[in-house]
Every structure is written in structure tokens, then in C-alpha cells.
Amino acid sequence: MSTLSSQHEFNLTGLKCPMPIVMLSRYIKDLNIDEQLTVFADDPAFCLDVEAWCNKTGHELQSLDNSNHQLVAVIRKRG
């Protein structure tokens, strides 16, 4: 049975660098491989941080939207 349809949301609004990435790192550990996580943040540094974090950890950054002062990242957990 595939877990590709499993989706989670994590709100990091109000947290400033480095806390969004620290909290994201902790949260994603509880997910299964291939589960999708939608992350909401408002720290401008989060855009660059989440891209670098995904490159470093091997998780897949599926999309990153920066509109209306709300950052929304969609990440798929990889093994």
C-alpha cells in the first residue's frame, strides 16, 4: 500500500531563523517515506533555508510559494 496520498500540515508562522528549520527537522522524522508535508512560514529566510535543507537532507522540495507574505513549502519525505 502506497503512502503517496498521505499529507500533513505544519505551521511555523511567527518563528524566526533558525527555528523553522529546527522544528521542520524534528517534525519530518515522524513521517513515513513518501509522505507529503505542507509547511507554512513567514520568516523571509525560510525560502533559502528550506531549499538548502532539502538539498542537504535529500527530501524533495515539490513547491515553494511566496505570495501575500505567507511562505508555503510542499516537501516529500525521502529515505
mmCIF file of the N, C-alpha and C atoms, coordinates in Angstrom:
data_MODEL
# 
_entry.id   MODEL 
# 
loop_
_atom_site.group_PDB 
_atom_site.id 
_atom_site.type_symbol 
_atom_site.label_atom_id 
_atom_site.label_alt_id 
_atom_site.label_comp_id 
_atom_site.label_asym_id 
_atom_site.label_entity_id 
_atom_site.label_seq_id 
_atom_site.pdbx_PDB_ins_code 
_atom_site.Cartn_x 
_atom_site.Cartn_y 
_atom_site.Cartn_z 
_atom_site.occupancy 
_atom_site.B_iso_or_equiv 
_atom_site.pdbx_formal_charge 
_atom_site.auth_seq_id 
_atom_site.auth_comp_id 
_atom_site.auth_asym_id 
_atom_site.auth_atom_id 
_atom_site.pdbx_PDB_model_num 
ATOM 1   N N  . MET A 1 1  ? 0.840  -1.184 0.000  1.00 0.00 ? 1  MET A N  1 
ATOM 2   C CA . MET A 1 1  ? 0.000  0.000  0.000  1.00 0.00 ? 1  MET A CA 1 
ATOM 3   C C  . MET A 1 1  ? 0.880  1.239  0.000  1.00 0.00 ? 1  MET A C  1 
ATOM 4   N N  . SER A 1 2  ? 0.627  2.163  -0.894 1.00 0.00 ? 2  SER A N  1 
ATOM 5   C CA . SER A 1 2  ? 1.436  3.370  -1.030 1.00 0.00 ? 2  SER A CA 1 
ATOM 6   C C  . SER A 1 2  ? 0.962  4.447  -0.066 1.00 0.00 ? 2  SER A C  1 
ATOM 7   N N  . THR A 1 3  ? 1.909  5.251  0.434  1.00 0.00 ? 3  THR A N  1 
ATOM 8   C CA . THR A 1 3  ? 1.562  6.367  1.320  1.00 0.00 ? 3  THR A CA 1 
ATOM 9   C C  . THR A 1 3  ? 1.653  7.691  0.583  1.00 0.00 ? 3  THR A C  1 
ATOM 10  N N  . LEU A 1 4  ? 1.649  7.651  -0.749 1.00 0.00 ? 4  LEU A N  1 
ATOM 11  C CA . LEU A 1 4  ? 1.798  8.874  -1.526 1.00 0.00 ? 4  LEU A CA 1 
ATOM 12  C C  . LEU A 1 4  ? 0.678  9.873  -1.270 1.00 0.00 ? 4  LEU A C  1 
ATOM 13  N N  . SER A 1 5  ? -0.488 9.402  -0.866 1.00 0.00 ? 5  SER A N  1 
ATOM 14  C CA . SER A 1 5  ? -1.601 10.317 -0.638 1.00 0.00 ? 5  SER A CA 1 
ATOM 15  C C  . SER A 1 5  ? -1.578 10.912 0.770  1.00 0.00 ? 5  SER A C  1 
ATOM 16  N N  . SER A 1 6  ? -0.709 10.439 1.633  1.00 0.00 ? 6  SER A N  1 
ATOM 17  C CA . SER A 1 6  ? -0.644 10.951 2.997  1.00 0.00 ? 6  SER A CA 1 
ATOM 18  C C  . SER A 1 6  ? -0.086 12.366 2.991  1.00 0.00 ? 6  SER A C  1 
ATOM 19  N N  . GLN A 1 7  ? -0.856 13.282 3.581  1.00 0.00 ? 7  GLN A N  1 
ATOM 20  C CA . GLN A 1 7  ? -0.446 14.680 3.615  1.00 0.00 ? 7  GLN A CA 1 
ATOM 21  C C  . GLN A 1 7  ? -0.528 15.195 5.041  1.00 0.00 ? 7  GLN A C  1 
ATOM 22  N N  . HIS A 1 8  ? 0.371  16.088 5.373  1.00 0.00 ? 8  HIS A N  1 
ATOM 23  C CA . HIS A 1 8  ? 0.429  16.696 6.695  1.00 0.00 ? 8  HIS A CA 1 
ATOM 24  C C  . HIS A 1 8  ? 0.659  18.189 6.522  1.00 0.00 ? 8  HIS A C  1 
ATOM 25  N N  . GLU A 1 9  ? 0.237  18.972 7.513  1.00 0.00 ? 9  GLU A N  1 
ATOM 26  C CA . GLU A 1 9  ? 0.480  20.411 7.512  1.00 0.00 ? 9  GLU A CA 1 
ATOM 27  C C  . GLU A 1 9  ? 1.198  20.785 8.800  1.00 0.00 ? 9  GLU A C  1 
ATOM 28  N N  . PHE A 1 10 ? 2.097  21.760 8.681  1.00 0.00 ? 10 PHE A N  1 
ATOM 29  C CA . PHE A 1 10 ? 2.890  22.208 9.824  1.00 0.00 ? 10 PHE A CA 1 
ATOM 30  C C  . PHE A 1 10 ? 3.016  23.718 9.731  1.00 0.00 ? 10 PHE A C  1 
ATOM 31  N N  . ASN A 1 11 ? 2.503  24.419 10.727 1.00 0.00 ? 11 ASN A N  1 
ATOM 32  C CA . ASN A 1 11 ? 2.506  25.879 10.724 1.00 0.00 ? 11 ASN A CA 1 
ATOM 33  C C  . ASN A 1 11 ? 3.681  26.404 11.538 1.00 0.00 ? 11 ASN A C  1 
ATOM 34  N N  . LEU A 1 12 ? 4.611  27.074 10.866 1.00 0.00 ? 12 LEU A N  1 
ATOM 35  C CA . LEU A 1 12 ? 5.789  27.653 11.510 1.00 0.00 ? 12 LEU A CA 1 
ATOM 36  C C  . LEU A 1 12 ? 5.732  29.180 11.513 1.00 0.00 ? 12 LEU A C  1 
ATOM 37  N N  . THR A 1 13 ? 4.540  29.720 11.263 1.00 0.00 ? 13 THR A N  1 
ATOM 38  C CA . THR A 1 13 ? 4.358  31.166 11.229 1.00 0.00 ? 13 THR A CA 1 
ATOM 39  C C  . THR A 1 13 ? 4.719  31.770 12.582 1.00 0.00 ? 13 THR A C  1 
ATOM 40  N N  . GLY A 1 14 ? 5.466  32.864 12.532 1.00 0.00 ? 14 GLY A N  1 
ATOM 41  C CA . GLY A 1 14 ? 5.874  33.560 13.743 1.00 0.00 ? 14 GLY A CA 1 
ATOM 42  C C  . GLY A 1 14 ? 7.252  33.166 14.250 1.00 0.00 ? 14 GLY A C  1 
ATOM 43  N N  . LEU A 1 15 ? 7.802  32.069 13.739 1.00 0.00 ? 15 LEU A N  1 
ATOM 44  C CA . LEU A 1 15 ? 9.138  31.643 14.159 1.00 0.00 ? 15 LEU A CA 1 
ATOM 45  C C  . LEU A 1 15 ? 10.188 32.287 13.269 1.00 0.00 ? 15 LEU A C  1 
ATOM 46  N N  . LYS A 1 16 ? 11.307 32.645 13.849 1.00 0.00 ? 16 LYS A N  1 
ATOM 47  C CA . LYS A 1 16 ? 12.409 33.263 13.110 1.00 0.00 ? 16 LYS A CA 1 
ATOM 48  C C  . LYS A 1 16 ? 13.597 32.312 13.055 1.00 0.00 ? 16 LYS A C  1 
ATOM 49  N N  . CYS A 1 17 ? 14.416 32.491 12.049 1.00 0.00 ? 17 CYS A N  1 
ATOM 50  C CA . CYS A 1 17 ? 15.611 31.685 11.809 1.00 0.00 ? 17 CYS A CA 1 
ATOM 51  C C  . CYS A 1 17 ? 16.442 31.587 13.092 1.00 0.00 ? 17 CYS A C  1 
ATOM 52  N N  . PRO A 1 18 ? 16.857 30.405 13.434 1.00 0.00 ? 18 PRO A N  1 
ATOM 53  C CA . PRO A 1 18 ? 16.844 29.124 12.715 1.00 0.00 ? 18 PRO A CA 1 
ATOM 54  C C  . PRO A 1 18 ? 15.676 28.209 13.084 1.00 0.00 ? 18 PRO A C  1 
ATOM 55  N N  . MET A 1 19 ? 14.750 28.670 13.902 1.00 0.00 ? 19 MET A N  1 
ATOM 56  C CA . MET A 1 19 ? 13.721 27.790 14.449 1.00 0.00 ? 19 MET A CA 1 
ATOM 57  C C  . MET A 1 19 ? 12.828 27.093 13.409 1.00 0.00 ? 19 MET A C  1 
ATOM 58  N N  . PRO A 1 20 ? 12.434 27.729 12.305 1.00 0.00 ? 20 PRO A N  1 
ATOM 59  C CA . PRO A 1 20 ? 11.607 26.977 11.355 1.00 0.00 ? 20 PRO A CA 1 
ATOM 60  C C  . PRO A 1 20 ? 12.283 25.698 10.847 1.00 0.00 ? 20 PRO A C  1 
ATOM 61  N N  . ILE A 1 21 ? 13.555 25.776 10.538 1.00 0.00 ? 21 ILE A N  1 
ATOM 62  C CA . ILE A 1 21 ? 14.268 24.584 10.049 1.00 0.00 ? 21 ILE A CA 1 
ATOM 63  C C  . ILE A 1 21 ? 14.487 23.583 11.177 1.00 0.00 ? 21 ILE A C  1 
ATOM 64  N N  . VAL A 1 22 ? 14.778 24.064 12.365 1.00 0.00 ? 22 VAL A N  1 
ATOM 65  C CA . VAL A 1 22 ? 14.940 23.173 13.515 1.00 0.00 ? 22 VAL A CA 1 
ATOM 66  C C  . VAL A 1 22 ? 13.651 22.398 13.768 1.00 0.00 ? 22 VAL A C  1 
ATOM 67  N N  . MET A 1 23 ? 12.525 23.094 13.778 1.00 0.00 ? 23 MET A N  1 
ATOM 68  C CA . MET A 1 23 ? 11.242 22.449 14.020 1.00 0.00 ? 23 MET A CA 1 
ATOM 69  C C  . MET A 1 23 ? 10.851 21.525 12.864 1.00 0.00 ? 23 MET A C  1 
ATOM 70  N N  . LEU A 1 24 ? 11.128 21.940 11.643 1.00 0.00 ? 24 LEU A N  1 
ATOM 71  C CA . LEU A 1 24 ? 10.851 21.104 10.481 1.00 0.00 ? 24 LEU A CA 1 
ATOM 72  C C  . LEU A 1 24 ? 11.644 19.800 10.553 1.00 0.00 ? 24 LEU A C  1 
ATOM 73  N N  . SER A 1 25 ? 12.899 19.888 10.932 1.00 0.00 ? 25 SER A N  1 
ATOM 74  C CA . SER A 1 25 ? 13.750 18.698 11.053 1.00 0.00 ? 25 SER A CA 1 
ATOM 75  C C  . SER A 1 25 ? 13.184 17.716 12.070 1.00 0.00 ? 25 SER A C  1 
ATOM 76  N N  . ARG A 1 26 ? 12.690 18.241 13.166 1.00 0.00 ? 26 ARG A N  1 
ATOM 77  C CA . ARG A 1 26 ? 12.100 17.383 14.204 1.00 0.00 ? 26 ARG A CA 1 
ATOM 78  C C  . ARG A 1 26 ? 10.800 16.758 13.720 1.00 0.00 ? 26 ARG A C  1 
ATOM 79  N N  . TYR A 1 27 ? 9.959  17.558 13.075 1.00 0.00 ? 27 TYR A N  1 
ATOM 80  C CA . TYR A 1 27 ? 8.635  17.097 12.662 1.00 0.00 ? 27 TYR A CA 1 
ATOM 81  C C  . TYR A 1 27 ? 8.716  16.018 11.588 1.00 0.00 ? 27 TYR A C  1 
ATOM 82  N N  . ILE A 1 28 ? 9.589  16.212 10.617 1.00 0.00 ? 28 ILE A N  1 
ATOM 83  C CA . ILE A 1 28 ? 9.627  15.290 9.475  1.00 0.00 ? 28 ILE A CA 1 
ATOM 84  C C  . ILE A 1 28 ? 10.119 13.899 9.873  1.00 0.00 ? 28 ILE A C  1 
ATOM 85  N N  . LYS A 1 29 ? 10.829 13.804 10.983 1.00 0.00 ? 29 LYS A N  1 
ATOM 86  C CA . LYS A 1 29 ? 11.297 12.497 11.451 1.00 0.00 ? 29 LYS A CA 1 
ATOM 87  C C  . LYS A 1 29 ? 10.150 11.553 11.761 1.00 0.00 ? 29 LYS A C  1 
ATOM 88  N N  . ASP A 1 30 ? 8.995  12.101 12.138 1.00 0.00 ? 30 ASP A N  1 
ATOM 89  C CA . ASP A 1 30 ? 7.838  11.282 12.491 1.00 0.00 ? 30 ASP A CA 1 
ATOM 90  C C  . ASP A 1 30 ? 7.015  10.840 11.290 1.00 0.00 ? 30 ASP A C  1 
ATOM 91  N N  . LEU A 1 31 ? 7.365  11.328 10.102 1.00 0.00 ? 31 LEU A N  1 
ATOM 92  C CA . LEU A 1 31 ? 6.627  10.953 8.893  1.00 0.00 ? 31 LEU A CA 1 
ATOM 93  C C  . LEU A 1 31 ? 7.242  9.711  8.262  1.00 0.00 ? 31 LEU A C  1 
ATOM 94  N N  . ASN A 1 32 ? 6.430  9.031  7.486  1.00 0.00 ? 32 ASN A N  1 
ATOM 95  C CA . ASN A 1 32 ? 6.911  7.894  6.712  1.00 0.00 ? 32 ASN A CA 1 
ATOM 96  C C  . ASN A 1 32 ? 7.468  8.389  5.383  1.00 0.00 ? 32 ASN A C  1 
ATOM 97  N N  . ILE A 1 33 ? 8.335  7.606  4.797  1.00 0.00 ? 33 ILE A N  1 
ATOM 98  C CA . ILE A 1 33 ? 8.890  7.938  3.483  1.00 0.00 ? 33 ILE A CA 1 
ATOM 99  C C  . ILE A 1 33 ? 7.744  8.092  2.489  1.00 0.00 ? 33 ILE A C  1 
ATOM 100 N N  . ASP A 1 34 ? 7.846  9.096  1.639  1.00 0.00 ? 34 ASP A N  1 
ATOM 101 C CA . ASP A 1 34 ? 6.890  9.465  0.597  1.00 0.00 ? 34 ASP A CA 1 
ATOM 102 C C  . ASP A 1 34 ? 5.687  10.243 1.115  1.00 0.00 ? 34 ASP A C  1 
ATOM 103 N N  . GLU A 1 35 ? 5.593  10.486 2.407  1.00 0.00 ? 35 GLU A N  1 
ATOM 104 C CA . GLU A 1 35 ? 4.515  11.334 2.886  1.00 0.00 ? 35 GLU A CA 1 
ATOM 105 C C  . GLU A 1 35 ? 4.834  12.782 2.537  1.00 0.00 ? 35 GLU A C  1 
ATOM 106 N N  . GLN A 1 36 ? 3.788  13.541 2.291  1.00 0.00 ? 36 GLN A N  1 
ATOM 107 C CA . GLN A 1 36 ? 3.934  14.936 1.877  1.00 0.00 ? 36 GLN A CA 1 
ATOM 108 C C  . GLN A 1 36 ? 3.614  15.853 3.053  1.00 0.00 ? 36 GLN A C  1 
ATOM 109 N N  . LEU A 1 37 ? 4.408  16.902 3.177  1.00 0.00 ? 37 LEU A N  1 
ATOM 110 C CA . LEU A 1 37 ? 4.251  17.873 4.249  1.00 0.00 ? 37 LEU A CA 1 
ATOM 111 C C  . LEU A 1 37 ? 4.120  19.265 3.647  1.00 0.00 ? 37 LEU A C  1 
ATOM 112 N N  . THR A 1 38 ? 3.065  19.978 4.020  1.00 0.00 ? 38 THR A N  1 
ATOM 113 C CA . THR A 1 38 ? 2.889  21.365 3.613  1.00 0.00 ? 38 THR A CA 1 
ATOM 114 C C  . THR A 1 38 ? 3.261  22.228 4.810  1.00 0.00 ? 38 THR A C  1 
ATOM 115 N N  . VAL A 1 39 ? 4.235  23.111 4.616  1.00 0.00 ? 39 VAL A N  1 
ATOM 116 C CA . VAL A 1 39 ? 4.758  23.946 5.692  1.00 0.00 ? 39 VAL A CA 1 
ATOM 117 C C  . VAL A 1 39 ? 4.405  25.400 5.421  1.00 0.00 ? 39 VAL A C  1 
ATOM 118 N N  . PHE A 1 40 ? 3.881  26.072 6.445  1.00 0.00 ? 40 PHE A N  1 
ATOM 119 C CA . PHE A 1 40 ? 3.544  27.495 6.363  1.00 0.00 ? 40 PHE A CA 1 
ATOM 120 C C  . PHE A 1 40 ? 4.527  28.264 7.239  1.00 0.00 ? 40 PHE A C  1 
ATOM 121 N N  . ALA A 1 41 ? 5.094  29.340 6.704  1.00 0.00 ? 41 ALA A N  1 
ATOM 122 C CA . ALA A 1 41 ? 6.056  30.147 7.450  1.00 0.00 ? 41 ALA A CA 1 
ATOM 123 C C  . ALA A 1 41 ? 5.957  31.593 6.982  1.00 0.00 ? 41 ALA A C  1 
ATOM 124 N N  . ASP A 1 42 ? 6.528  32.494 7.768  1.00 0.00 ? 42 ASP A N  1 
ATOM 125 C CA . ASP A 1 42 ? 6.545  33.901 7.362  1.00 0.00 ? 42 ASP A CA 1 
ATOM 126 C C  . ASP A 1 42 ? 7.922  34.546 7.525  1.00 0.00 ? 42 ASP A C  1 
ATOM 127 N N  . ASP A 1 43 ? 8.924  33.768 7.899  1.00 0.00 ? 43 ASP A N  1 
ATOM 128 C CA . ASP A 1 43 ? 10.291 34.276 8.013  1.00 0.00 ? 43 ASP A CA 1 
ATOM 129 C C  . ASP A 1 43 ? 10.898 34.335 6.612  1.00 0.00 ? 43 ASP A C  1 
ATOM 130 N N  . PRO A 1 44 ? 11.306 35.520 6.137  1.00 0.00 ? 44 PRO A N  1 
ATOM 131 C CA . PRO A 1 44 ? 11.862 35.635 4.783  1.00 0.00 ? 44 PRO A CA 1 
ATOM 132 C C  . PRO A 1 44 ? 13.051 34.708 4.526  1.00 0.00 ? 44 PRO A C  1 
ATOM 133 N N  . ALA A 1 45 ? 13.812 34.376 5.546  1.00 0.00 ? 45 ALA A N  1 
ATOM 134 C CA . ALA A 1 45 ? 14.963 33.489 5.378  1.00 0.00 ? 45 ALA A CA 1 
ATOM 135 C C  . ALA A 1 45 ? 14.541 32.053 5.088  1.00 0.00 ? 45 ALA A C  1 
ATOM 136 N N  . PHE A 1 46 ? 13.301 31.722 5.352  1.00 0.00 ? 46 PHE A N  1 
ATOM 137 C CA . PHE A 1 46 ? 12.843 30.340 5.182  1.00 0.00 ? 46 PHE A CA 1 
ATOM 138 C C  . PHE A 1 46 ? 12.963 29.862 3.738  1.00 0.00 ? 46 PHE A C  1 
ATOM 139 N N  . CYS A 1 47 ? 12.755 30.738 2.775  1.00 0.00 ? 47 CYS A N  1 
ATOM 140 C CA . CYS A 1 47 ? 12.848 30.332 1.360  1.00 0.00 ? 47 CYS A CA 1 
ATOM 141 C C  . CYS A 1 47 ? 14.204 29.703 1.045  1.00 0.00 ? 47 CYS A C  1 
ATOM 142 N N  . LEU A 1 48 ? 15.259 30.417 1.336  1.00 0.00 ? 48 LEU A N  1 
ATOM 143 C CA . LEU A 1 48 ? 16.600 29.894 1.065  1.00 0.00 ? 48 LEU A CA 1 
ATOM 144 C C  . LEU A 1 48 ? 16.934 28.731 1.987  1.00 0.00 ? 48 LEU A C  1 
ATOM 145 N N  . ASP A 1 49 ? 16.512 28.846 3.243  1.00 0.00 ? 49 ASP A N  1 
ATOM 146 C CA . ASP A 1 49 ? 16.828 27.799 4.216  1.00 0.00 ? 49 ASP A CA 1 
ATOM 147 C C  . ASP A 1 49 ? 16.198 26.465 3.854  1.00 0.00 ? 49 ASP A C  1 
ATOM 148 N N  . VAL A 1 50 ? 14.927 26.476 3.442  1.00 0.00 ? 50 VAL A N  1 
ATOM 149 C CA . VAL A 1 50 ? 14.259 25.213 3.154  1.00 0.00 ? 50 VAL A CA 1 
ATOM 150 C C  . VAL A 1 50 ? 14.824 24.570 1.887  1.00 0.00 ? 50 VAL A C  1 
ATOM 151 N N  . GLU A 1 51 ? 15.215 25.374 0.921  1.00 0.00 ? 51 GLU A N  1 
ATOM 152 C CA . GLU A 1 51 ? 15.855 24.814 -0.282 1.00 0.00 ? 51 GLU A CA 1 
ATOM 153 C C  . GLU A 1 51 ? 17.181 24.150 0.075  1.00 0.00 ? 51 GLU A C  1 
ATOM 154 N N  . ALA A 1 52 ? 17.997 24.830 0.851  1.00 0.00 ? 52 ALA A N  1 
ATOM 155 C CA . ALA A 1 52 ? 19.287 24.272 1.265  1.00 0.00 ? 52 ALA A CA 1 
ATOM 156 C C  . ALA A 1 52 ? 19.091 23.032 2.136  1.00 0.00 ? 52 ALA A C  1 
ATOM 157 N N  . TRP A 1 53 ? 18.124 23.089 3.026  1.00 0.00 ? 53 TRP A N  1 
ATOM 158 C CA . TRP A 1 53 ? 17.855 21.959 3.917  1.00 0.00 ? 53 TRP A CA 1 
ATOM 159 C C  . TRP A 1 53 ? 17.424 20.729 3.114  1.00 0.00 ? 53 TRP A C  1 
ATOM 160 N N  . CYS A 1 54 ? 16.554 20.907 2.134  1.00 0.00 ? 54 CYS A N  1 
ATOM 161 C CA . CYS A 1 54 ? 16.132 19.783 1.298  1.00 0.00 ? 54 CYS A CA 1 
ATOM 162 C C  . CYS A 1 54 ? 17.301 19.212 0.511  1.00 0.00 ? 54 CYS A C  1 
ATOM 163 N N  . ASN A 1 55 ? 18.153 20.067 -0.048 1.00 0.00 ? 55 ASN A N  1 
ATOM 164 C CA . ASN A 1 55 ? 19.336 19.587 -0.769 1.00 0.00 ? 55 ASN A CA 1 
ATOM 165 C C  . ASN A 1 55 ? 20.255 18.797 0.149  1.00 0.00 ? 55 ASN A C  1 
ATOM 166 N N  . LYS A 1 56 ? 20.402 19.250 1.372  1.00 0.00 ? 56 LYS A N  1 
ATOM 167 C CA . LYS A 1 56 ? 21.304 18.590 2.329  1.00 0.00 ? 56 LYS A CA 1 
ATOM 168 C C  . LYS A 1 56 ? 20.733 17.268 2.831  1.00 0.00 ? 56 LYS A C  1 
ATOM 169 N N  . THR A 1 57 ? 19.420 17.228 3.085  1.00 0.00 ? 57 THR A N  1 
ATOM 170 C CA . THR A 1 57 ? 18.821 16.040 3.700  1.00 0.00 ? 57 THR A CA 1 
ATOM 171 C C  . THR A 1 57 ? 18.301 15.021 2.688  1.00 0.00 ? 57 THR A C  1 
ATOM 172 N N  . GLY A 1 58 ? 18.135 15.442 1.429  1.00 0.00 ? 58 GLY A N  1 
ATOM 173 C CA . GLY A 1 58 ? 17.632 14.535 0.414  1.00 0.00 ? 58 GLY A CA 1 
ATOM 174 C C  . GLY A 1 58 ? 16.124 14.512 0.284  1.00 0.00 ? 58 GLY A C  1 
ATOM 175 N N  . HIS A 1 59 ? 15.423 15.316 1.082  1.00 0.00 ? 59 HIS A N  1 
ATOM 176 C CA . HIS A 1 59 ? 13.972 15.416 0.935  1.00 0.00 ? 59 HIS A CA 1 
ATOM 177 C C  . HIS A 1 59 ? 13.660 16.243 -0.308 1.00 0.00 ? 59 HIS A C  1 
ATOM 178 N N  . GLU A 1 60 ? 12.500 16.021 -0.884 1.00 0.00 ? 60 GLU A N  1 
ATOM 179 C CA . GLU A 1 60 ? 12.138 16.658 -2.151 1.00 0.00 ? 60 GLU A CA 1 
ATOM 180 C C  . GLU A 1 60 ? 11.276 17.901 -1.917 1.00 0.00 ? 60 GLU A C  1 
ATOM 181 N N  . LEU A 1 61 ? 11.780 19.044 -2.325 1.00 0.00 ? 61 LEU A N  1 
ATOM 182 C CA . LEU A 1 61 ? 11.008 20.280 -2.276 1.00 0.00 ? 61 LEU A CA 1 
ATOM 183 C C  . LEU A 1 61 ? 10.153 20.306 -3.536 1.00 0.00 ? 61 LEU A C  1 
ATOM 184 N N  . GLN A 1 62 ? 8.863  20.023 -3.385 1.00 0.00 ? 62 GLN A N  1 
ATOM 185 C CA . GLN A 1 62 ? 7.984  19.925 -4.542 1.00 0.00 ? 62 GLN A CA 1 
ATOM 186 C C  . GLN A 1 62 ? 7.509  21.277 -5.021 1.00 0.00 ? 62 GLN A C  1 
ATOM 187 N N  . SER A 1 63 ? 7.307  22.203 -4.093 1.00 0.00 ? 63 SER A N  1 
ATOM 188 C CA . SER A 1 63 ? 6.935  23.556 -4.494 1.00 0.00 ? 63 SER A CA 1 
ATOM 189 C C  . SER A 1 63 ? 7.240  24.521 -3.357 1.00 0.00 ? 63 SER A C  1 
ATOM 190 N N  . LEU A 1 64 ? 7.415  25.778 -3.752 1.00 0.00 ? 64 LEU A N  1 
ATOM 191 C CA . LEU A 1 64 ? 7.667  26.844 -2.787 1.00 0.00 ? 64 LEU A CA 1 
ATOM 192 C C  . LEU A 1 64 ? 6.979  28.091 -3.307 1.00 0.00 ? 64 LEU A C  1 
ATOM 193 N N  . ASP A 1 65 ? 5.999  28.558 -2.554 1.00 0.00 ? 65 ASP A N  1 
ATOM 194 C CA . ASP A 1 65 ? 5.212  29.717 -2.960 1.00 0.00 ? 65 ASP A CA 1 
ATOM 195 C C  . ASP A 1 65 ? 5.422  30.829 -1.946 1.00 0.00 ? 65 ASP A C  1 
ATOM 196 N N  . ASN A 1 66 ? 5.719  32.020 -2.445 1.00 0.00 ? 66 ASN A N  1 
ATOM 197 C CA . ASN A 1 66 ? 5.961  33.174 -1.587 1.00 0.00 ? 66 ASN A CA 1 
ATOM 198 C C  . ASN A 1 66 ? 5.023  34.293 -2.025 1.00 0.00 ? 66 ASN A C  1 
ATOM 199 N N  . SER A 1 67 ? 3.759  34.155 -1.648 1.00 0.00 ? 67 SER A N  1 
ATOM 200 C CA . SER A 1 67 ? 2.795  35.184 -2.017 1.00 0.00 ? 67 SER A CA 1 
ATOM 201 C C  . SER A 1 67 ? 2.050  35.672 -0.777 1.00 0.00 ? 67 SER A C  1 
ATOM 202 N N  . ASN A 1 68 ? 1.697  36.930 -0.803 1.00 0.00 ? 68 ASN A N  1 
ATOM 203 C CA . ASN A 1 68 ? 0.941  37.542 0.291  1.00 0.00 ? 68 ASN A CA 1 
ATOM 204 C C  . ASN A 1 68 ? 1.643  37.413 1.650  1.00 0.00 ? 68 ASN A C  1 
ATOM 205 N N  . HIS A 1 69 ? 2.955  37.509 1.662  1.00 0.00 ? 69 HIS A N  1 
ATOM 206 C CA . HIS A 1 69 ? 3.750  37.452 2.896  1.00 0.00 ? 69 HIS A CA 1 
ATOM 207 C C  . HIS A 1 69 ? 3.586  36.131 3.640  1.00 0.00 ? 69 HIS A C  1 
ATOM 208 N N  . GLN A 1 70 ? 3.104  35.105 2.948  1.00 0.00 ? 70 GLN A N  1 
ATOM 209 C CA . GLN A 1 70 ? 2.967  33.768 3.518  1.00 0.00 ? 70 GLN A CA 1 
ATOM 210 C C  . GLN A 1 70 ? 3.770  32.817 2.647  1.00 0.00 ? 70 GLN A C  1 
ATOM 211 N N  . LEU A 1 71 ? 4.707  32.114 3.242  1.00 0.00 ? 71 LEU A N  1 
ATOM 212 C CA . LEU A 1 71 ? 5.518  31.137 2.522  1.00 0.00 ? 71 LEU A CA 1 
ATOM 213 C C  . LEU A 1 71 ? 4.883  29.763 2.697  1.00 0.00 ? 71 LEU A C  1 
ATOM 214 N N  . VAL A 1 72 ? 4.727  29.064 1.597  1.00 0.00 ? 72 VAL A N  1 
ATOM 215 C CA . VAL A 1 72 ? 4.157  27.723 1.640  1.00 0.00 ? 72 VAL A CA 1 
ATOM 216 C C  . VAL A 1 72 ? 5.103  26.792 0.893  1.00 0.00 ? 72 VAL A C  1 
ATOM 217 N N  . ALA A 1 73 ? 5.666  25.840 1.611  1.00 0.00 ? 73 ALA A N  1 
ATOM 218 C CA . ALA A 1 73 ? 6.566  24.852 1.023  1.00 0.00 ? 73 ALA A CA 1 
ATOM 219 C C  . ALA A 1 73 ? 5.902  23.484 1.091  1.00 0.00 ? 73 ALA A C  1 
ATOM 220 N N  . VAL A 1 74 ? 5.968  22.763 -0.003 1.00 0.00 ? 74 VAL A N  1 
ATOM 221 C CA . VAL A 1 74 ? 5.460  21.398 -0.033 1.00 0.00 ? 74 VAL A CA 1 
ATOM 222 C C  . VAL A 1 74 ? 6.680  20.480 -0.181 1.00 0.00 ? 74 VAL A C  1 
ATOM 223 N N  . ILE A 1 75 ? 6.839  19.611 0.787  1.00 0.00 ? 75 ILE A N  1 
ATOM 224 C CA . ILE A 1 75 ? 8.028  18.745 0.877  1.00 0.00 ? 75 ILE A CA 1 
ATOM 225 C C  . ILE A 1 75 ? 7.582  17.294 0.922  1.00 0.00 ? 75 ILE A C  1 
ATOM 226 N N  . ARG A 1 76 ? 8.263  16.447 0.167  1.00 0.00 ? 76 ARG A N  1 
ATOM 227 C CA . ARG A 1 76 ? 8.017  14.997 0.241  1.00 0.00 ? 76 ARG A CA 1 
ATOM 228 C C  . ARG A 1 76 ? 9.204  14.377 0.944  1.00 0.00 ? 76 ARG A C  1 
ATOM 229 N N  . LYS A 1 77 ? 8.899  13.608 1.974  1.00 0.00 ? 77 LYS A N  1 
ATOM 230 C CA . LYS A 1 77 ? 9.964  12.931 2.729  1.00 0.00 ? 77 LYS A CA 1 
ATOM 231 C C  . LYS A 1 77 ? 10.554 11.817 1.883  1.00 0.00 ? 77 LYS A C  1 
ATOM 232 N N  . ARG A 1 78 ? 11.843 11.800 1.808  1.00 0.00 ? 78 ARG A N  1 
ATOM 233 C CA . ARG A 1 78 ? 12.586 10.753 1.106  1.00 0.00 ? 78 ARG A CA 1 
ATOM 234 C C  . ARG A 1 78 ? 13.448 10.015 2.109  1.00 0.00 ? 78 ARG A C  1 
ATOM 235 N N  . GLY A 1 79 ? 13.869 8.813  1.710  1.00 0.00 ? 79 GLY A N  1 
ATOM 236 C CA . GLY A 1 79 ? 14.615 7.952  2.623  1.00 0.00 ? 79 GLY A CA 1 
ATOM 237 C C  . GLY A 1 79 ? 16.063 8.271  2.717  1.00 0.00 ? 79 GLY A C  1 
# 
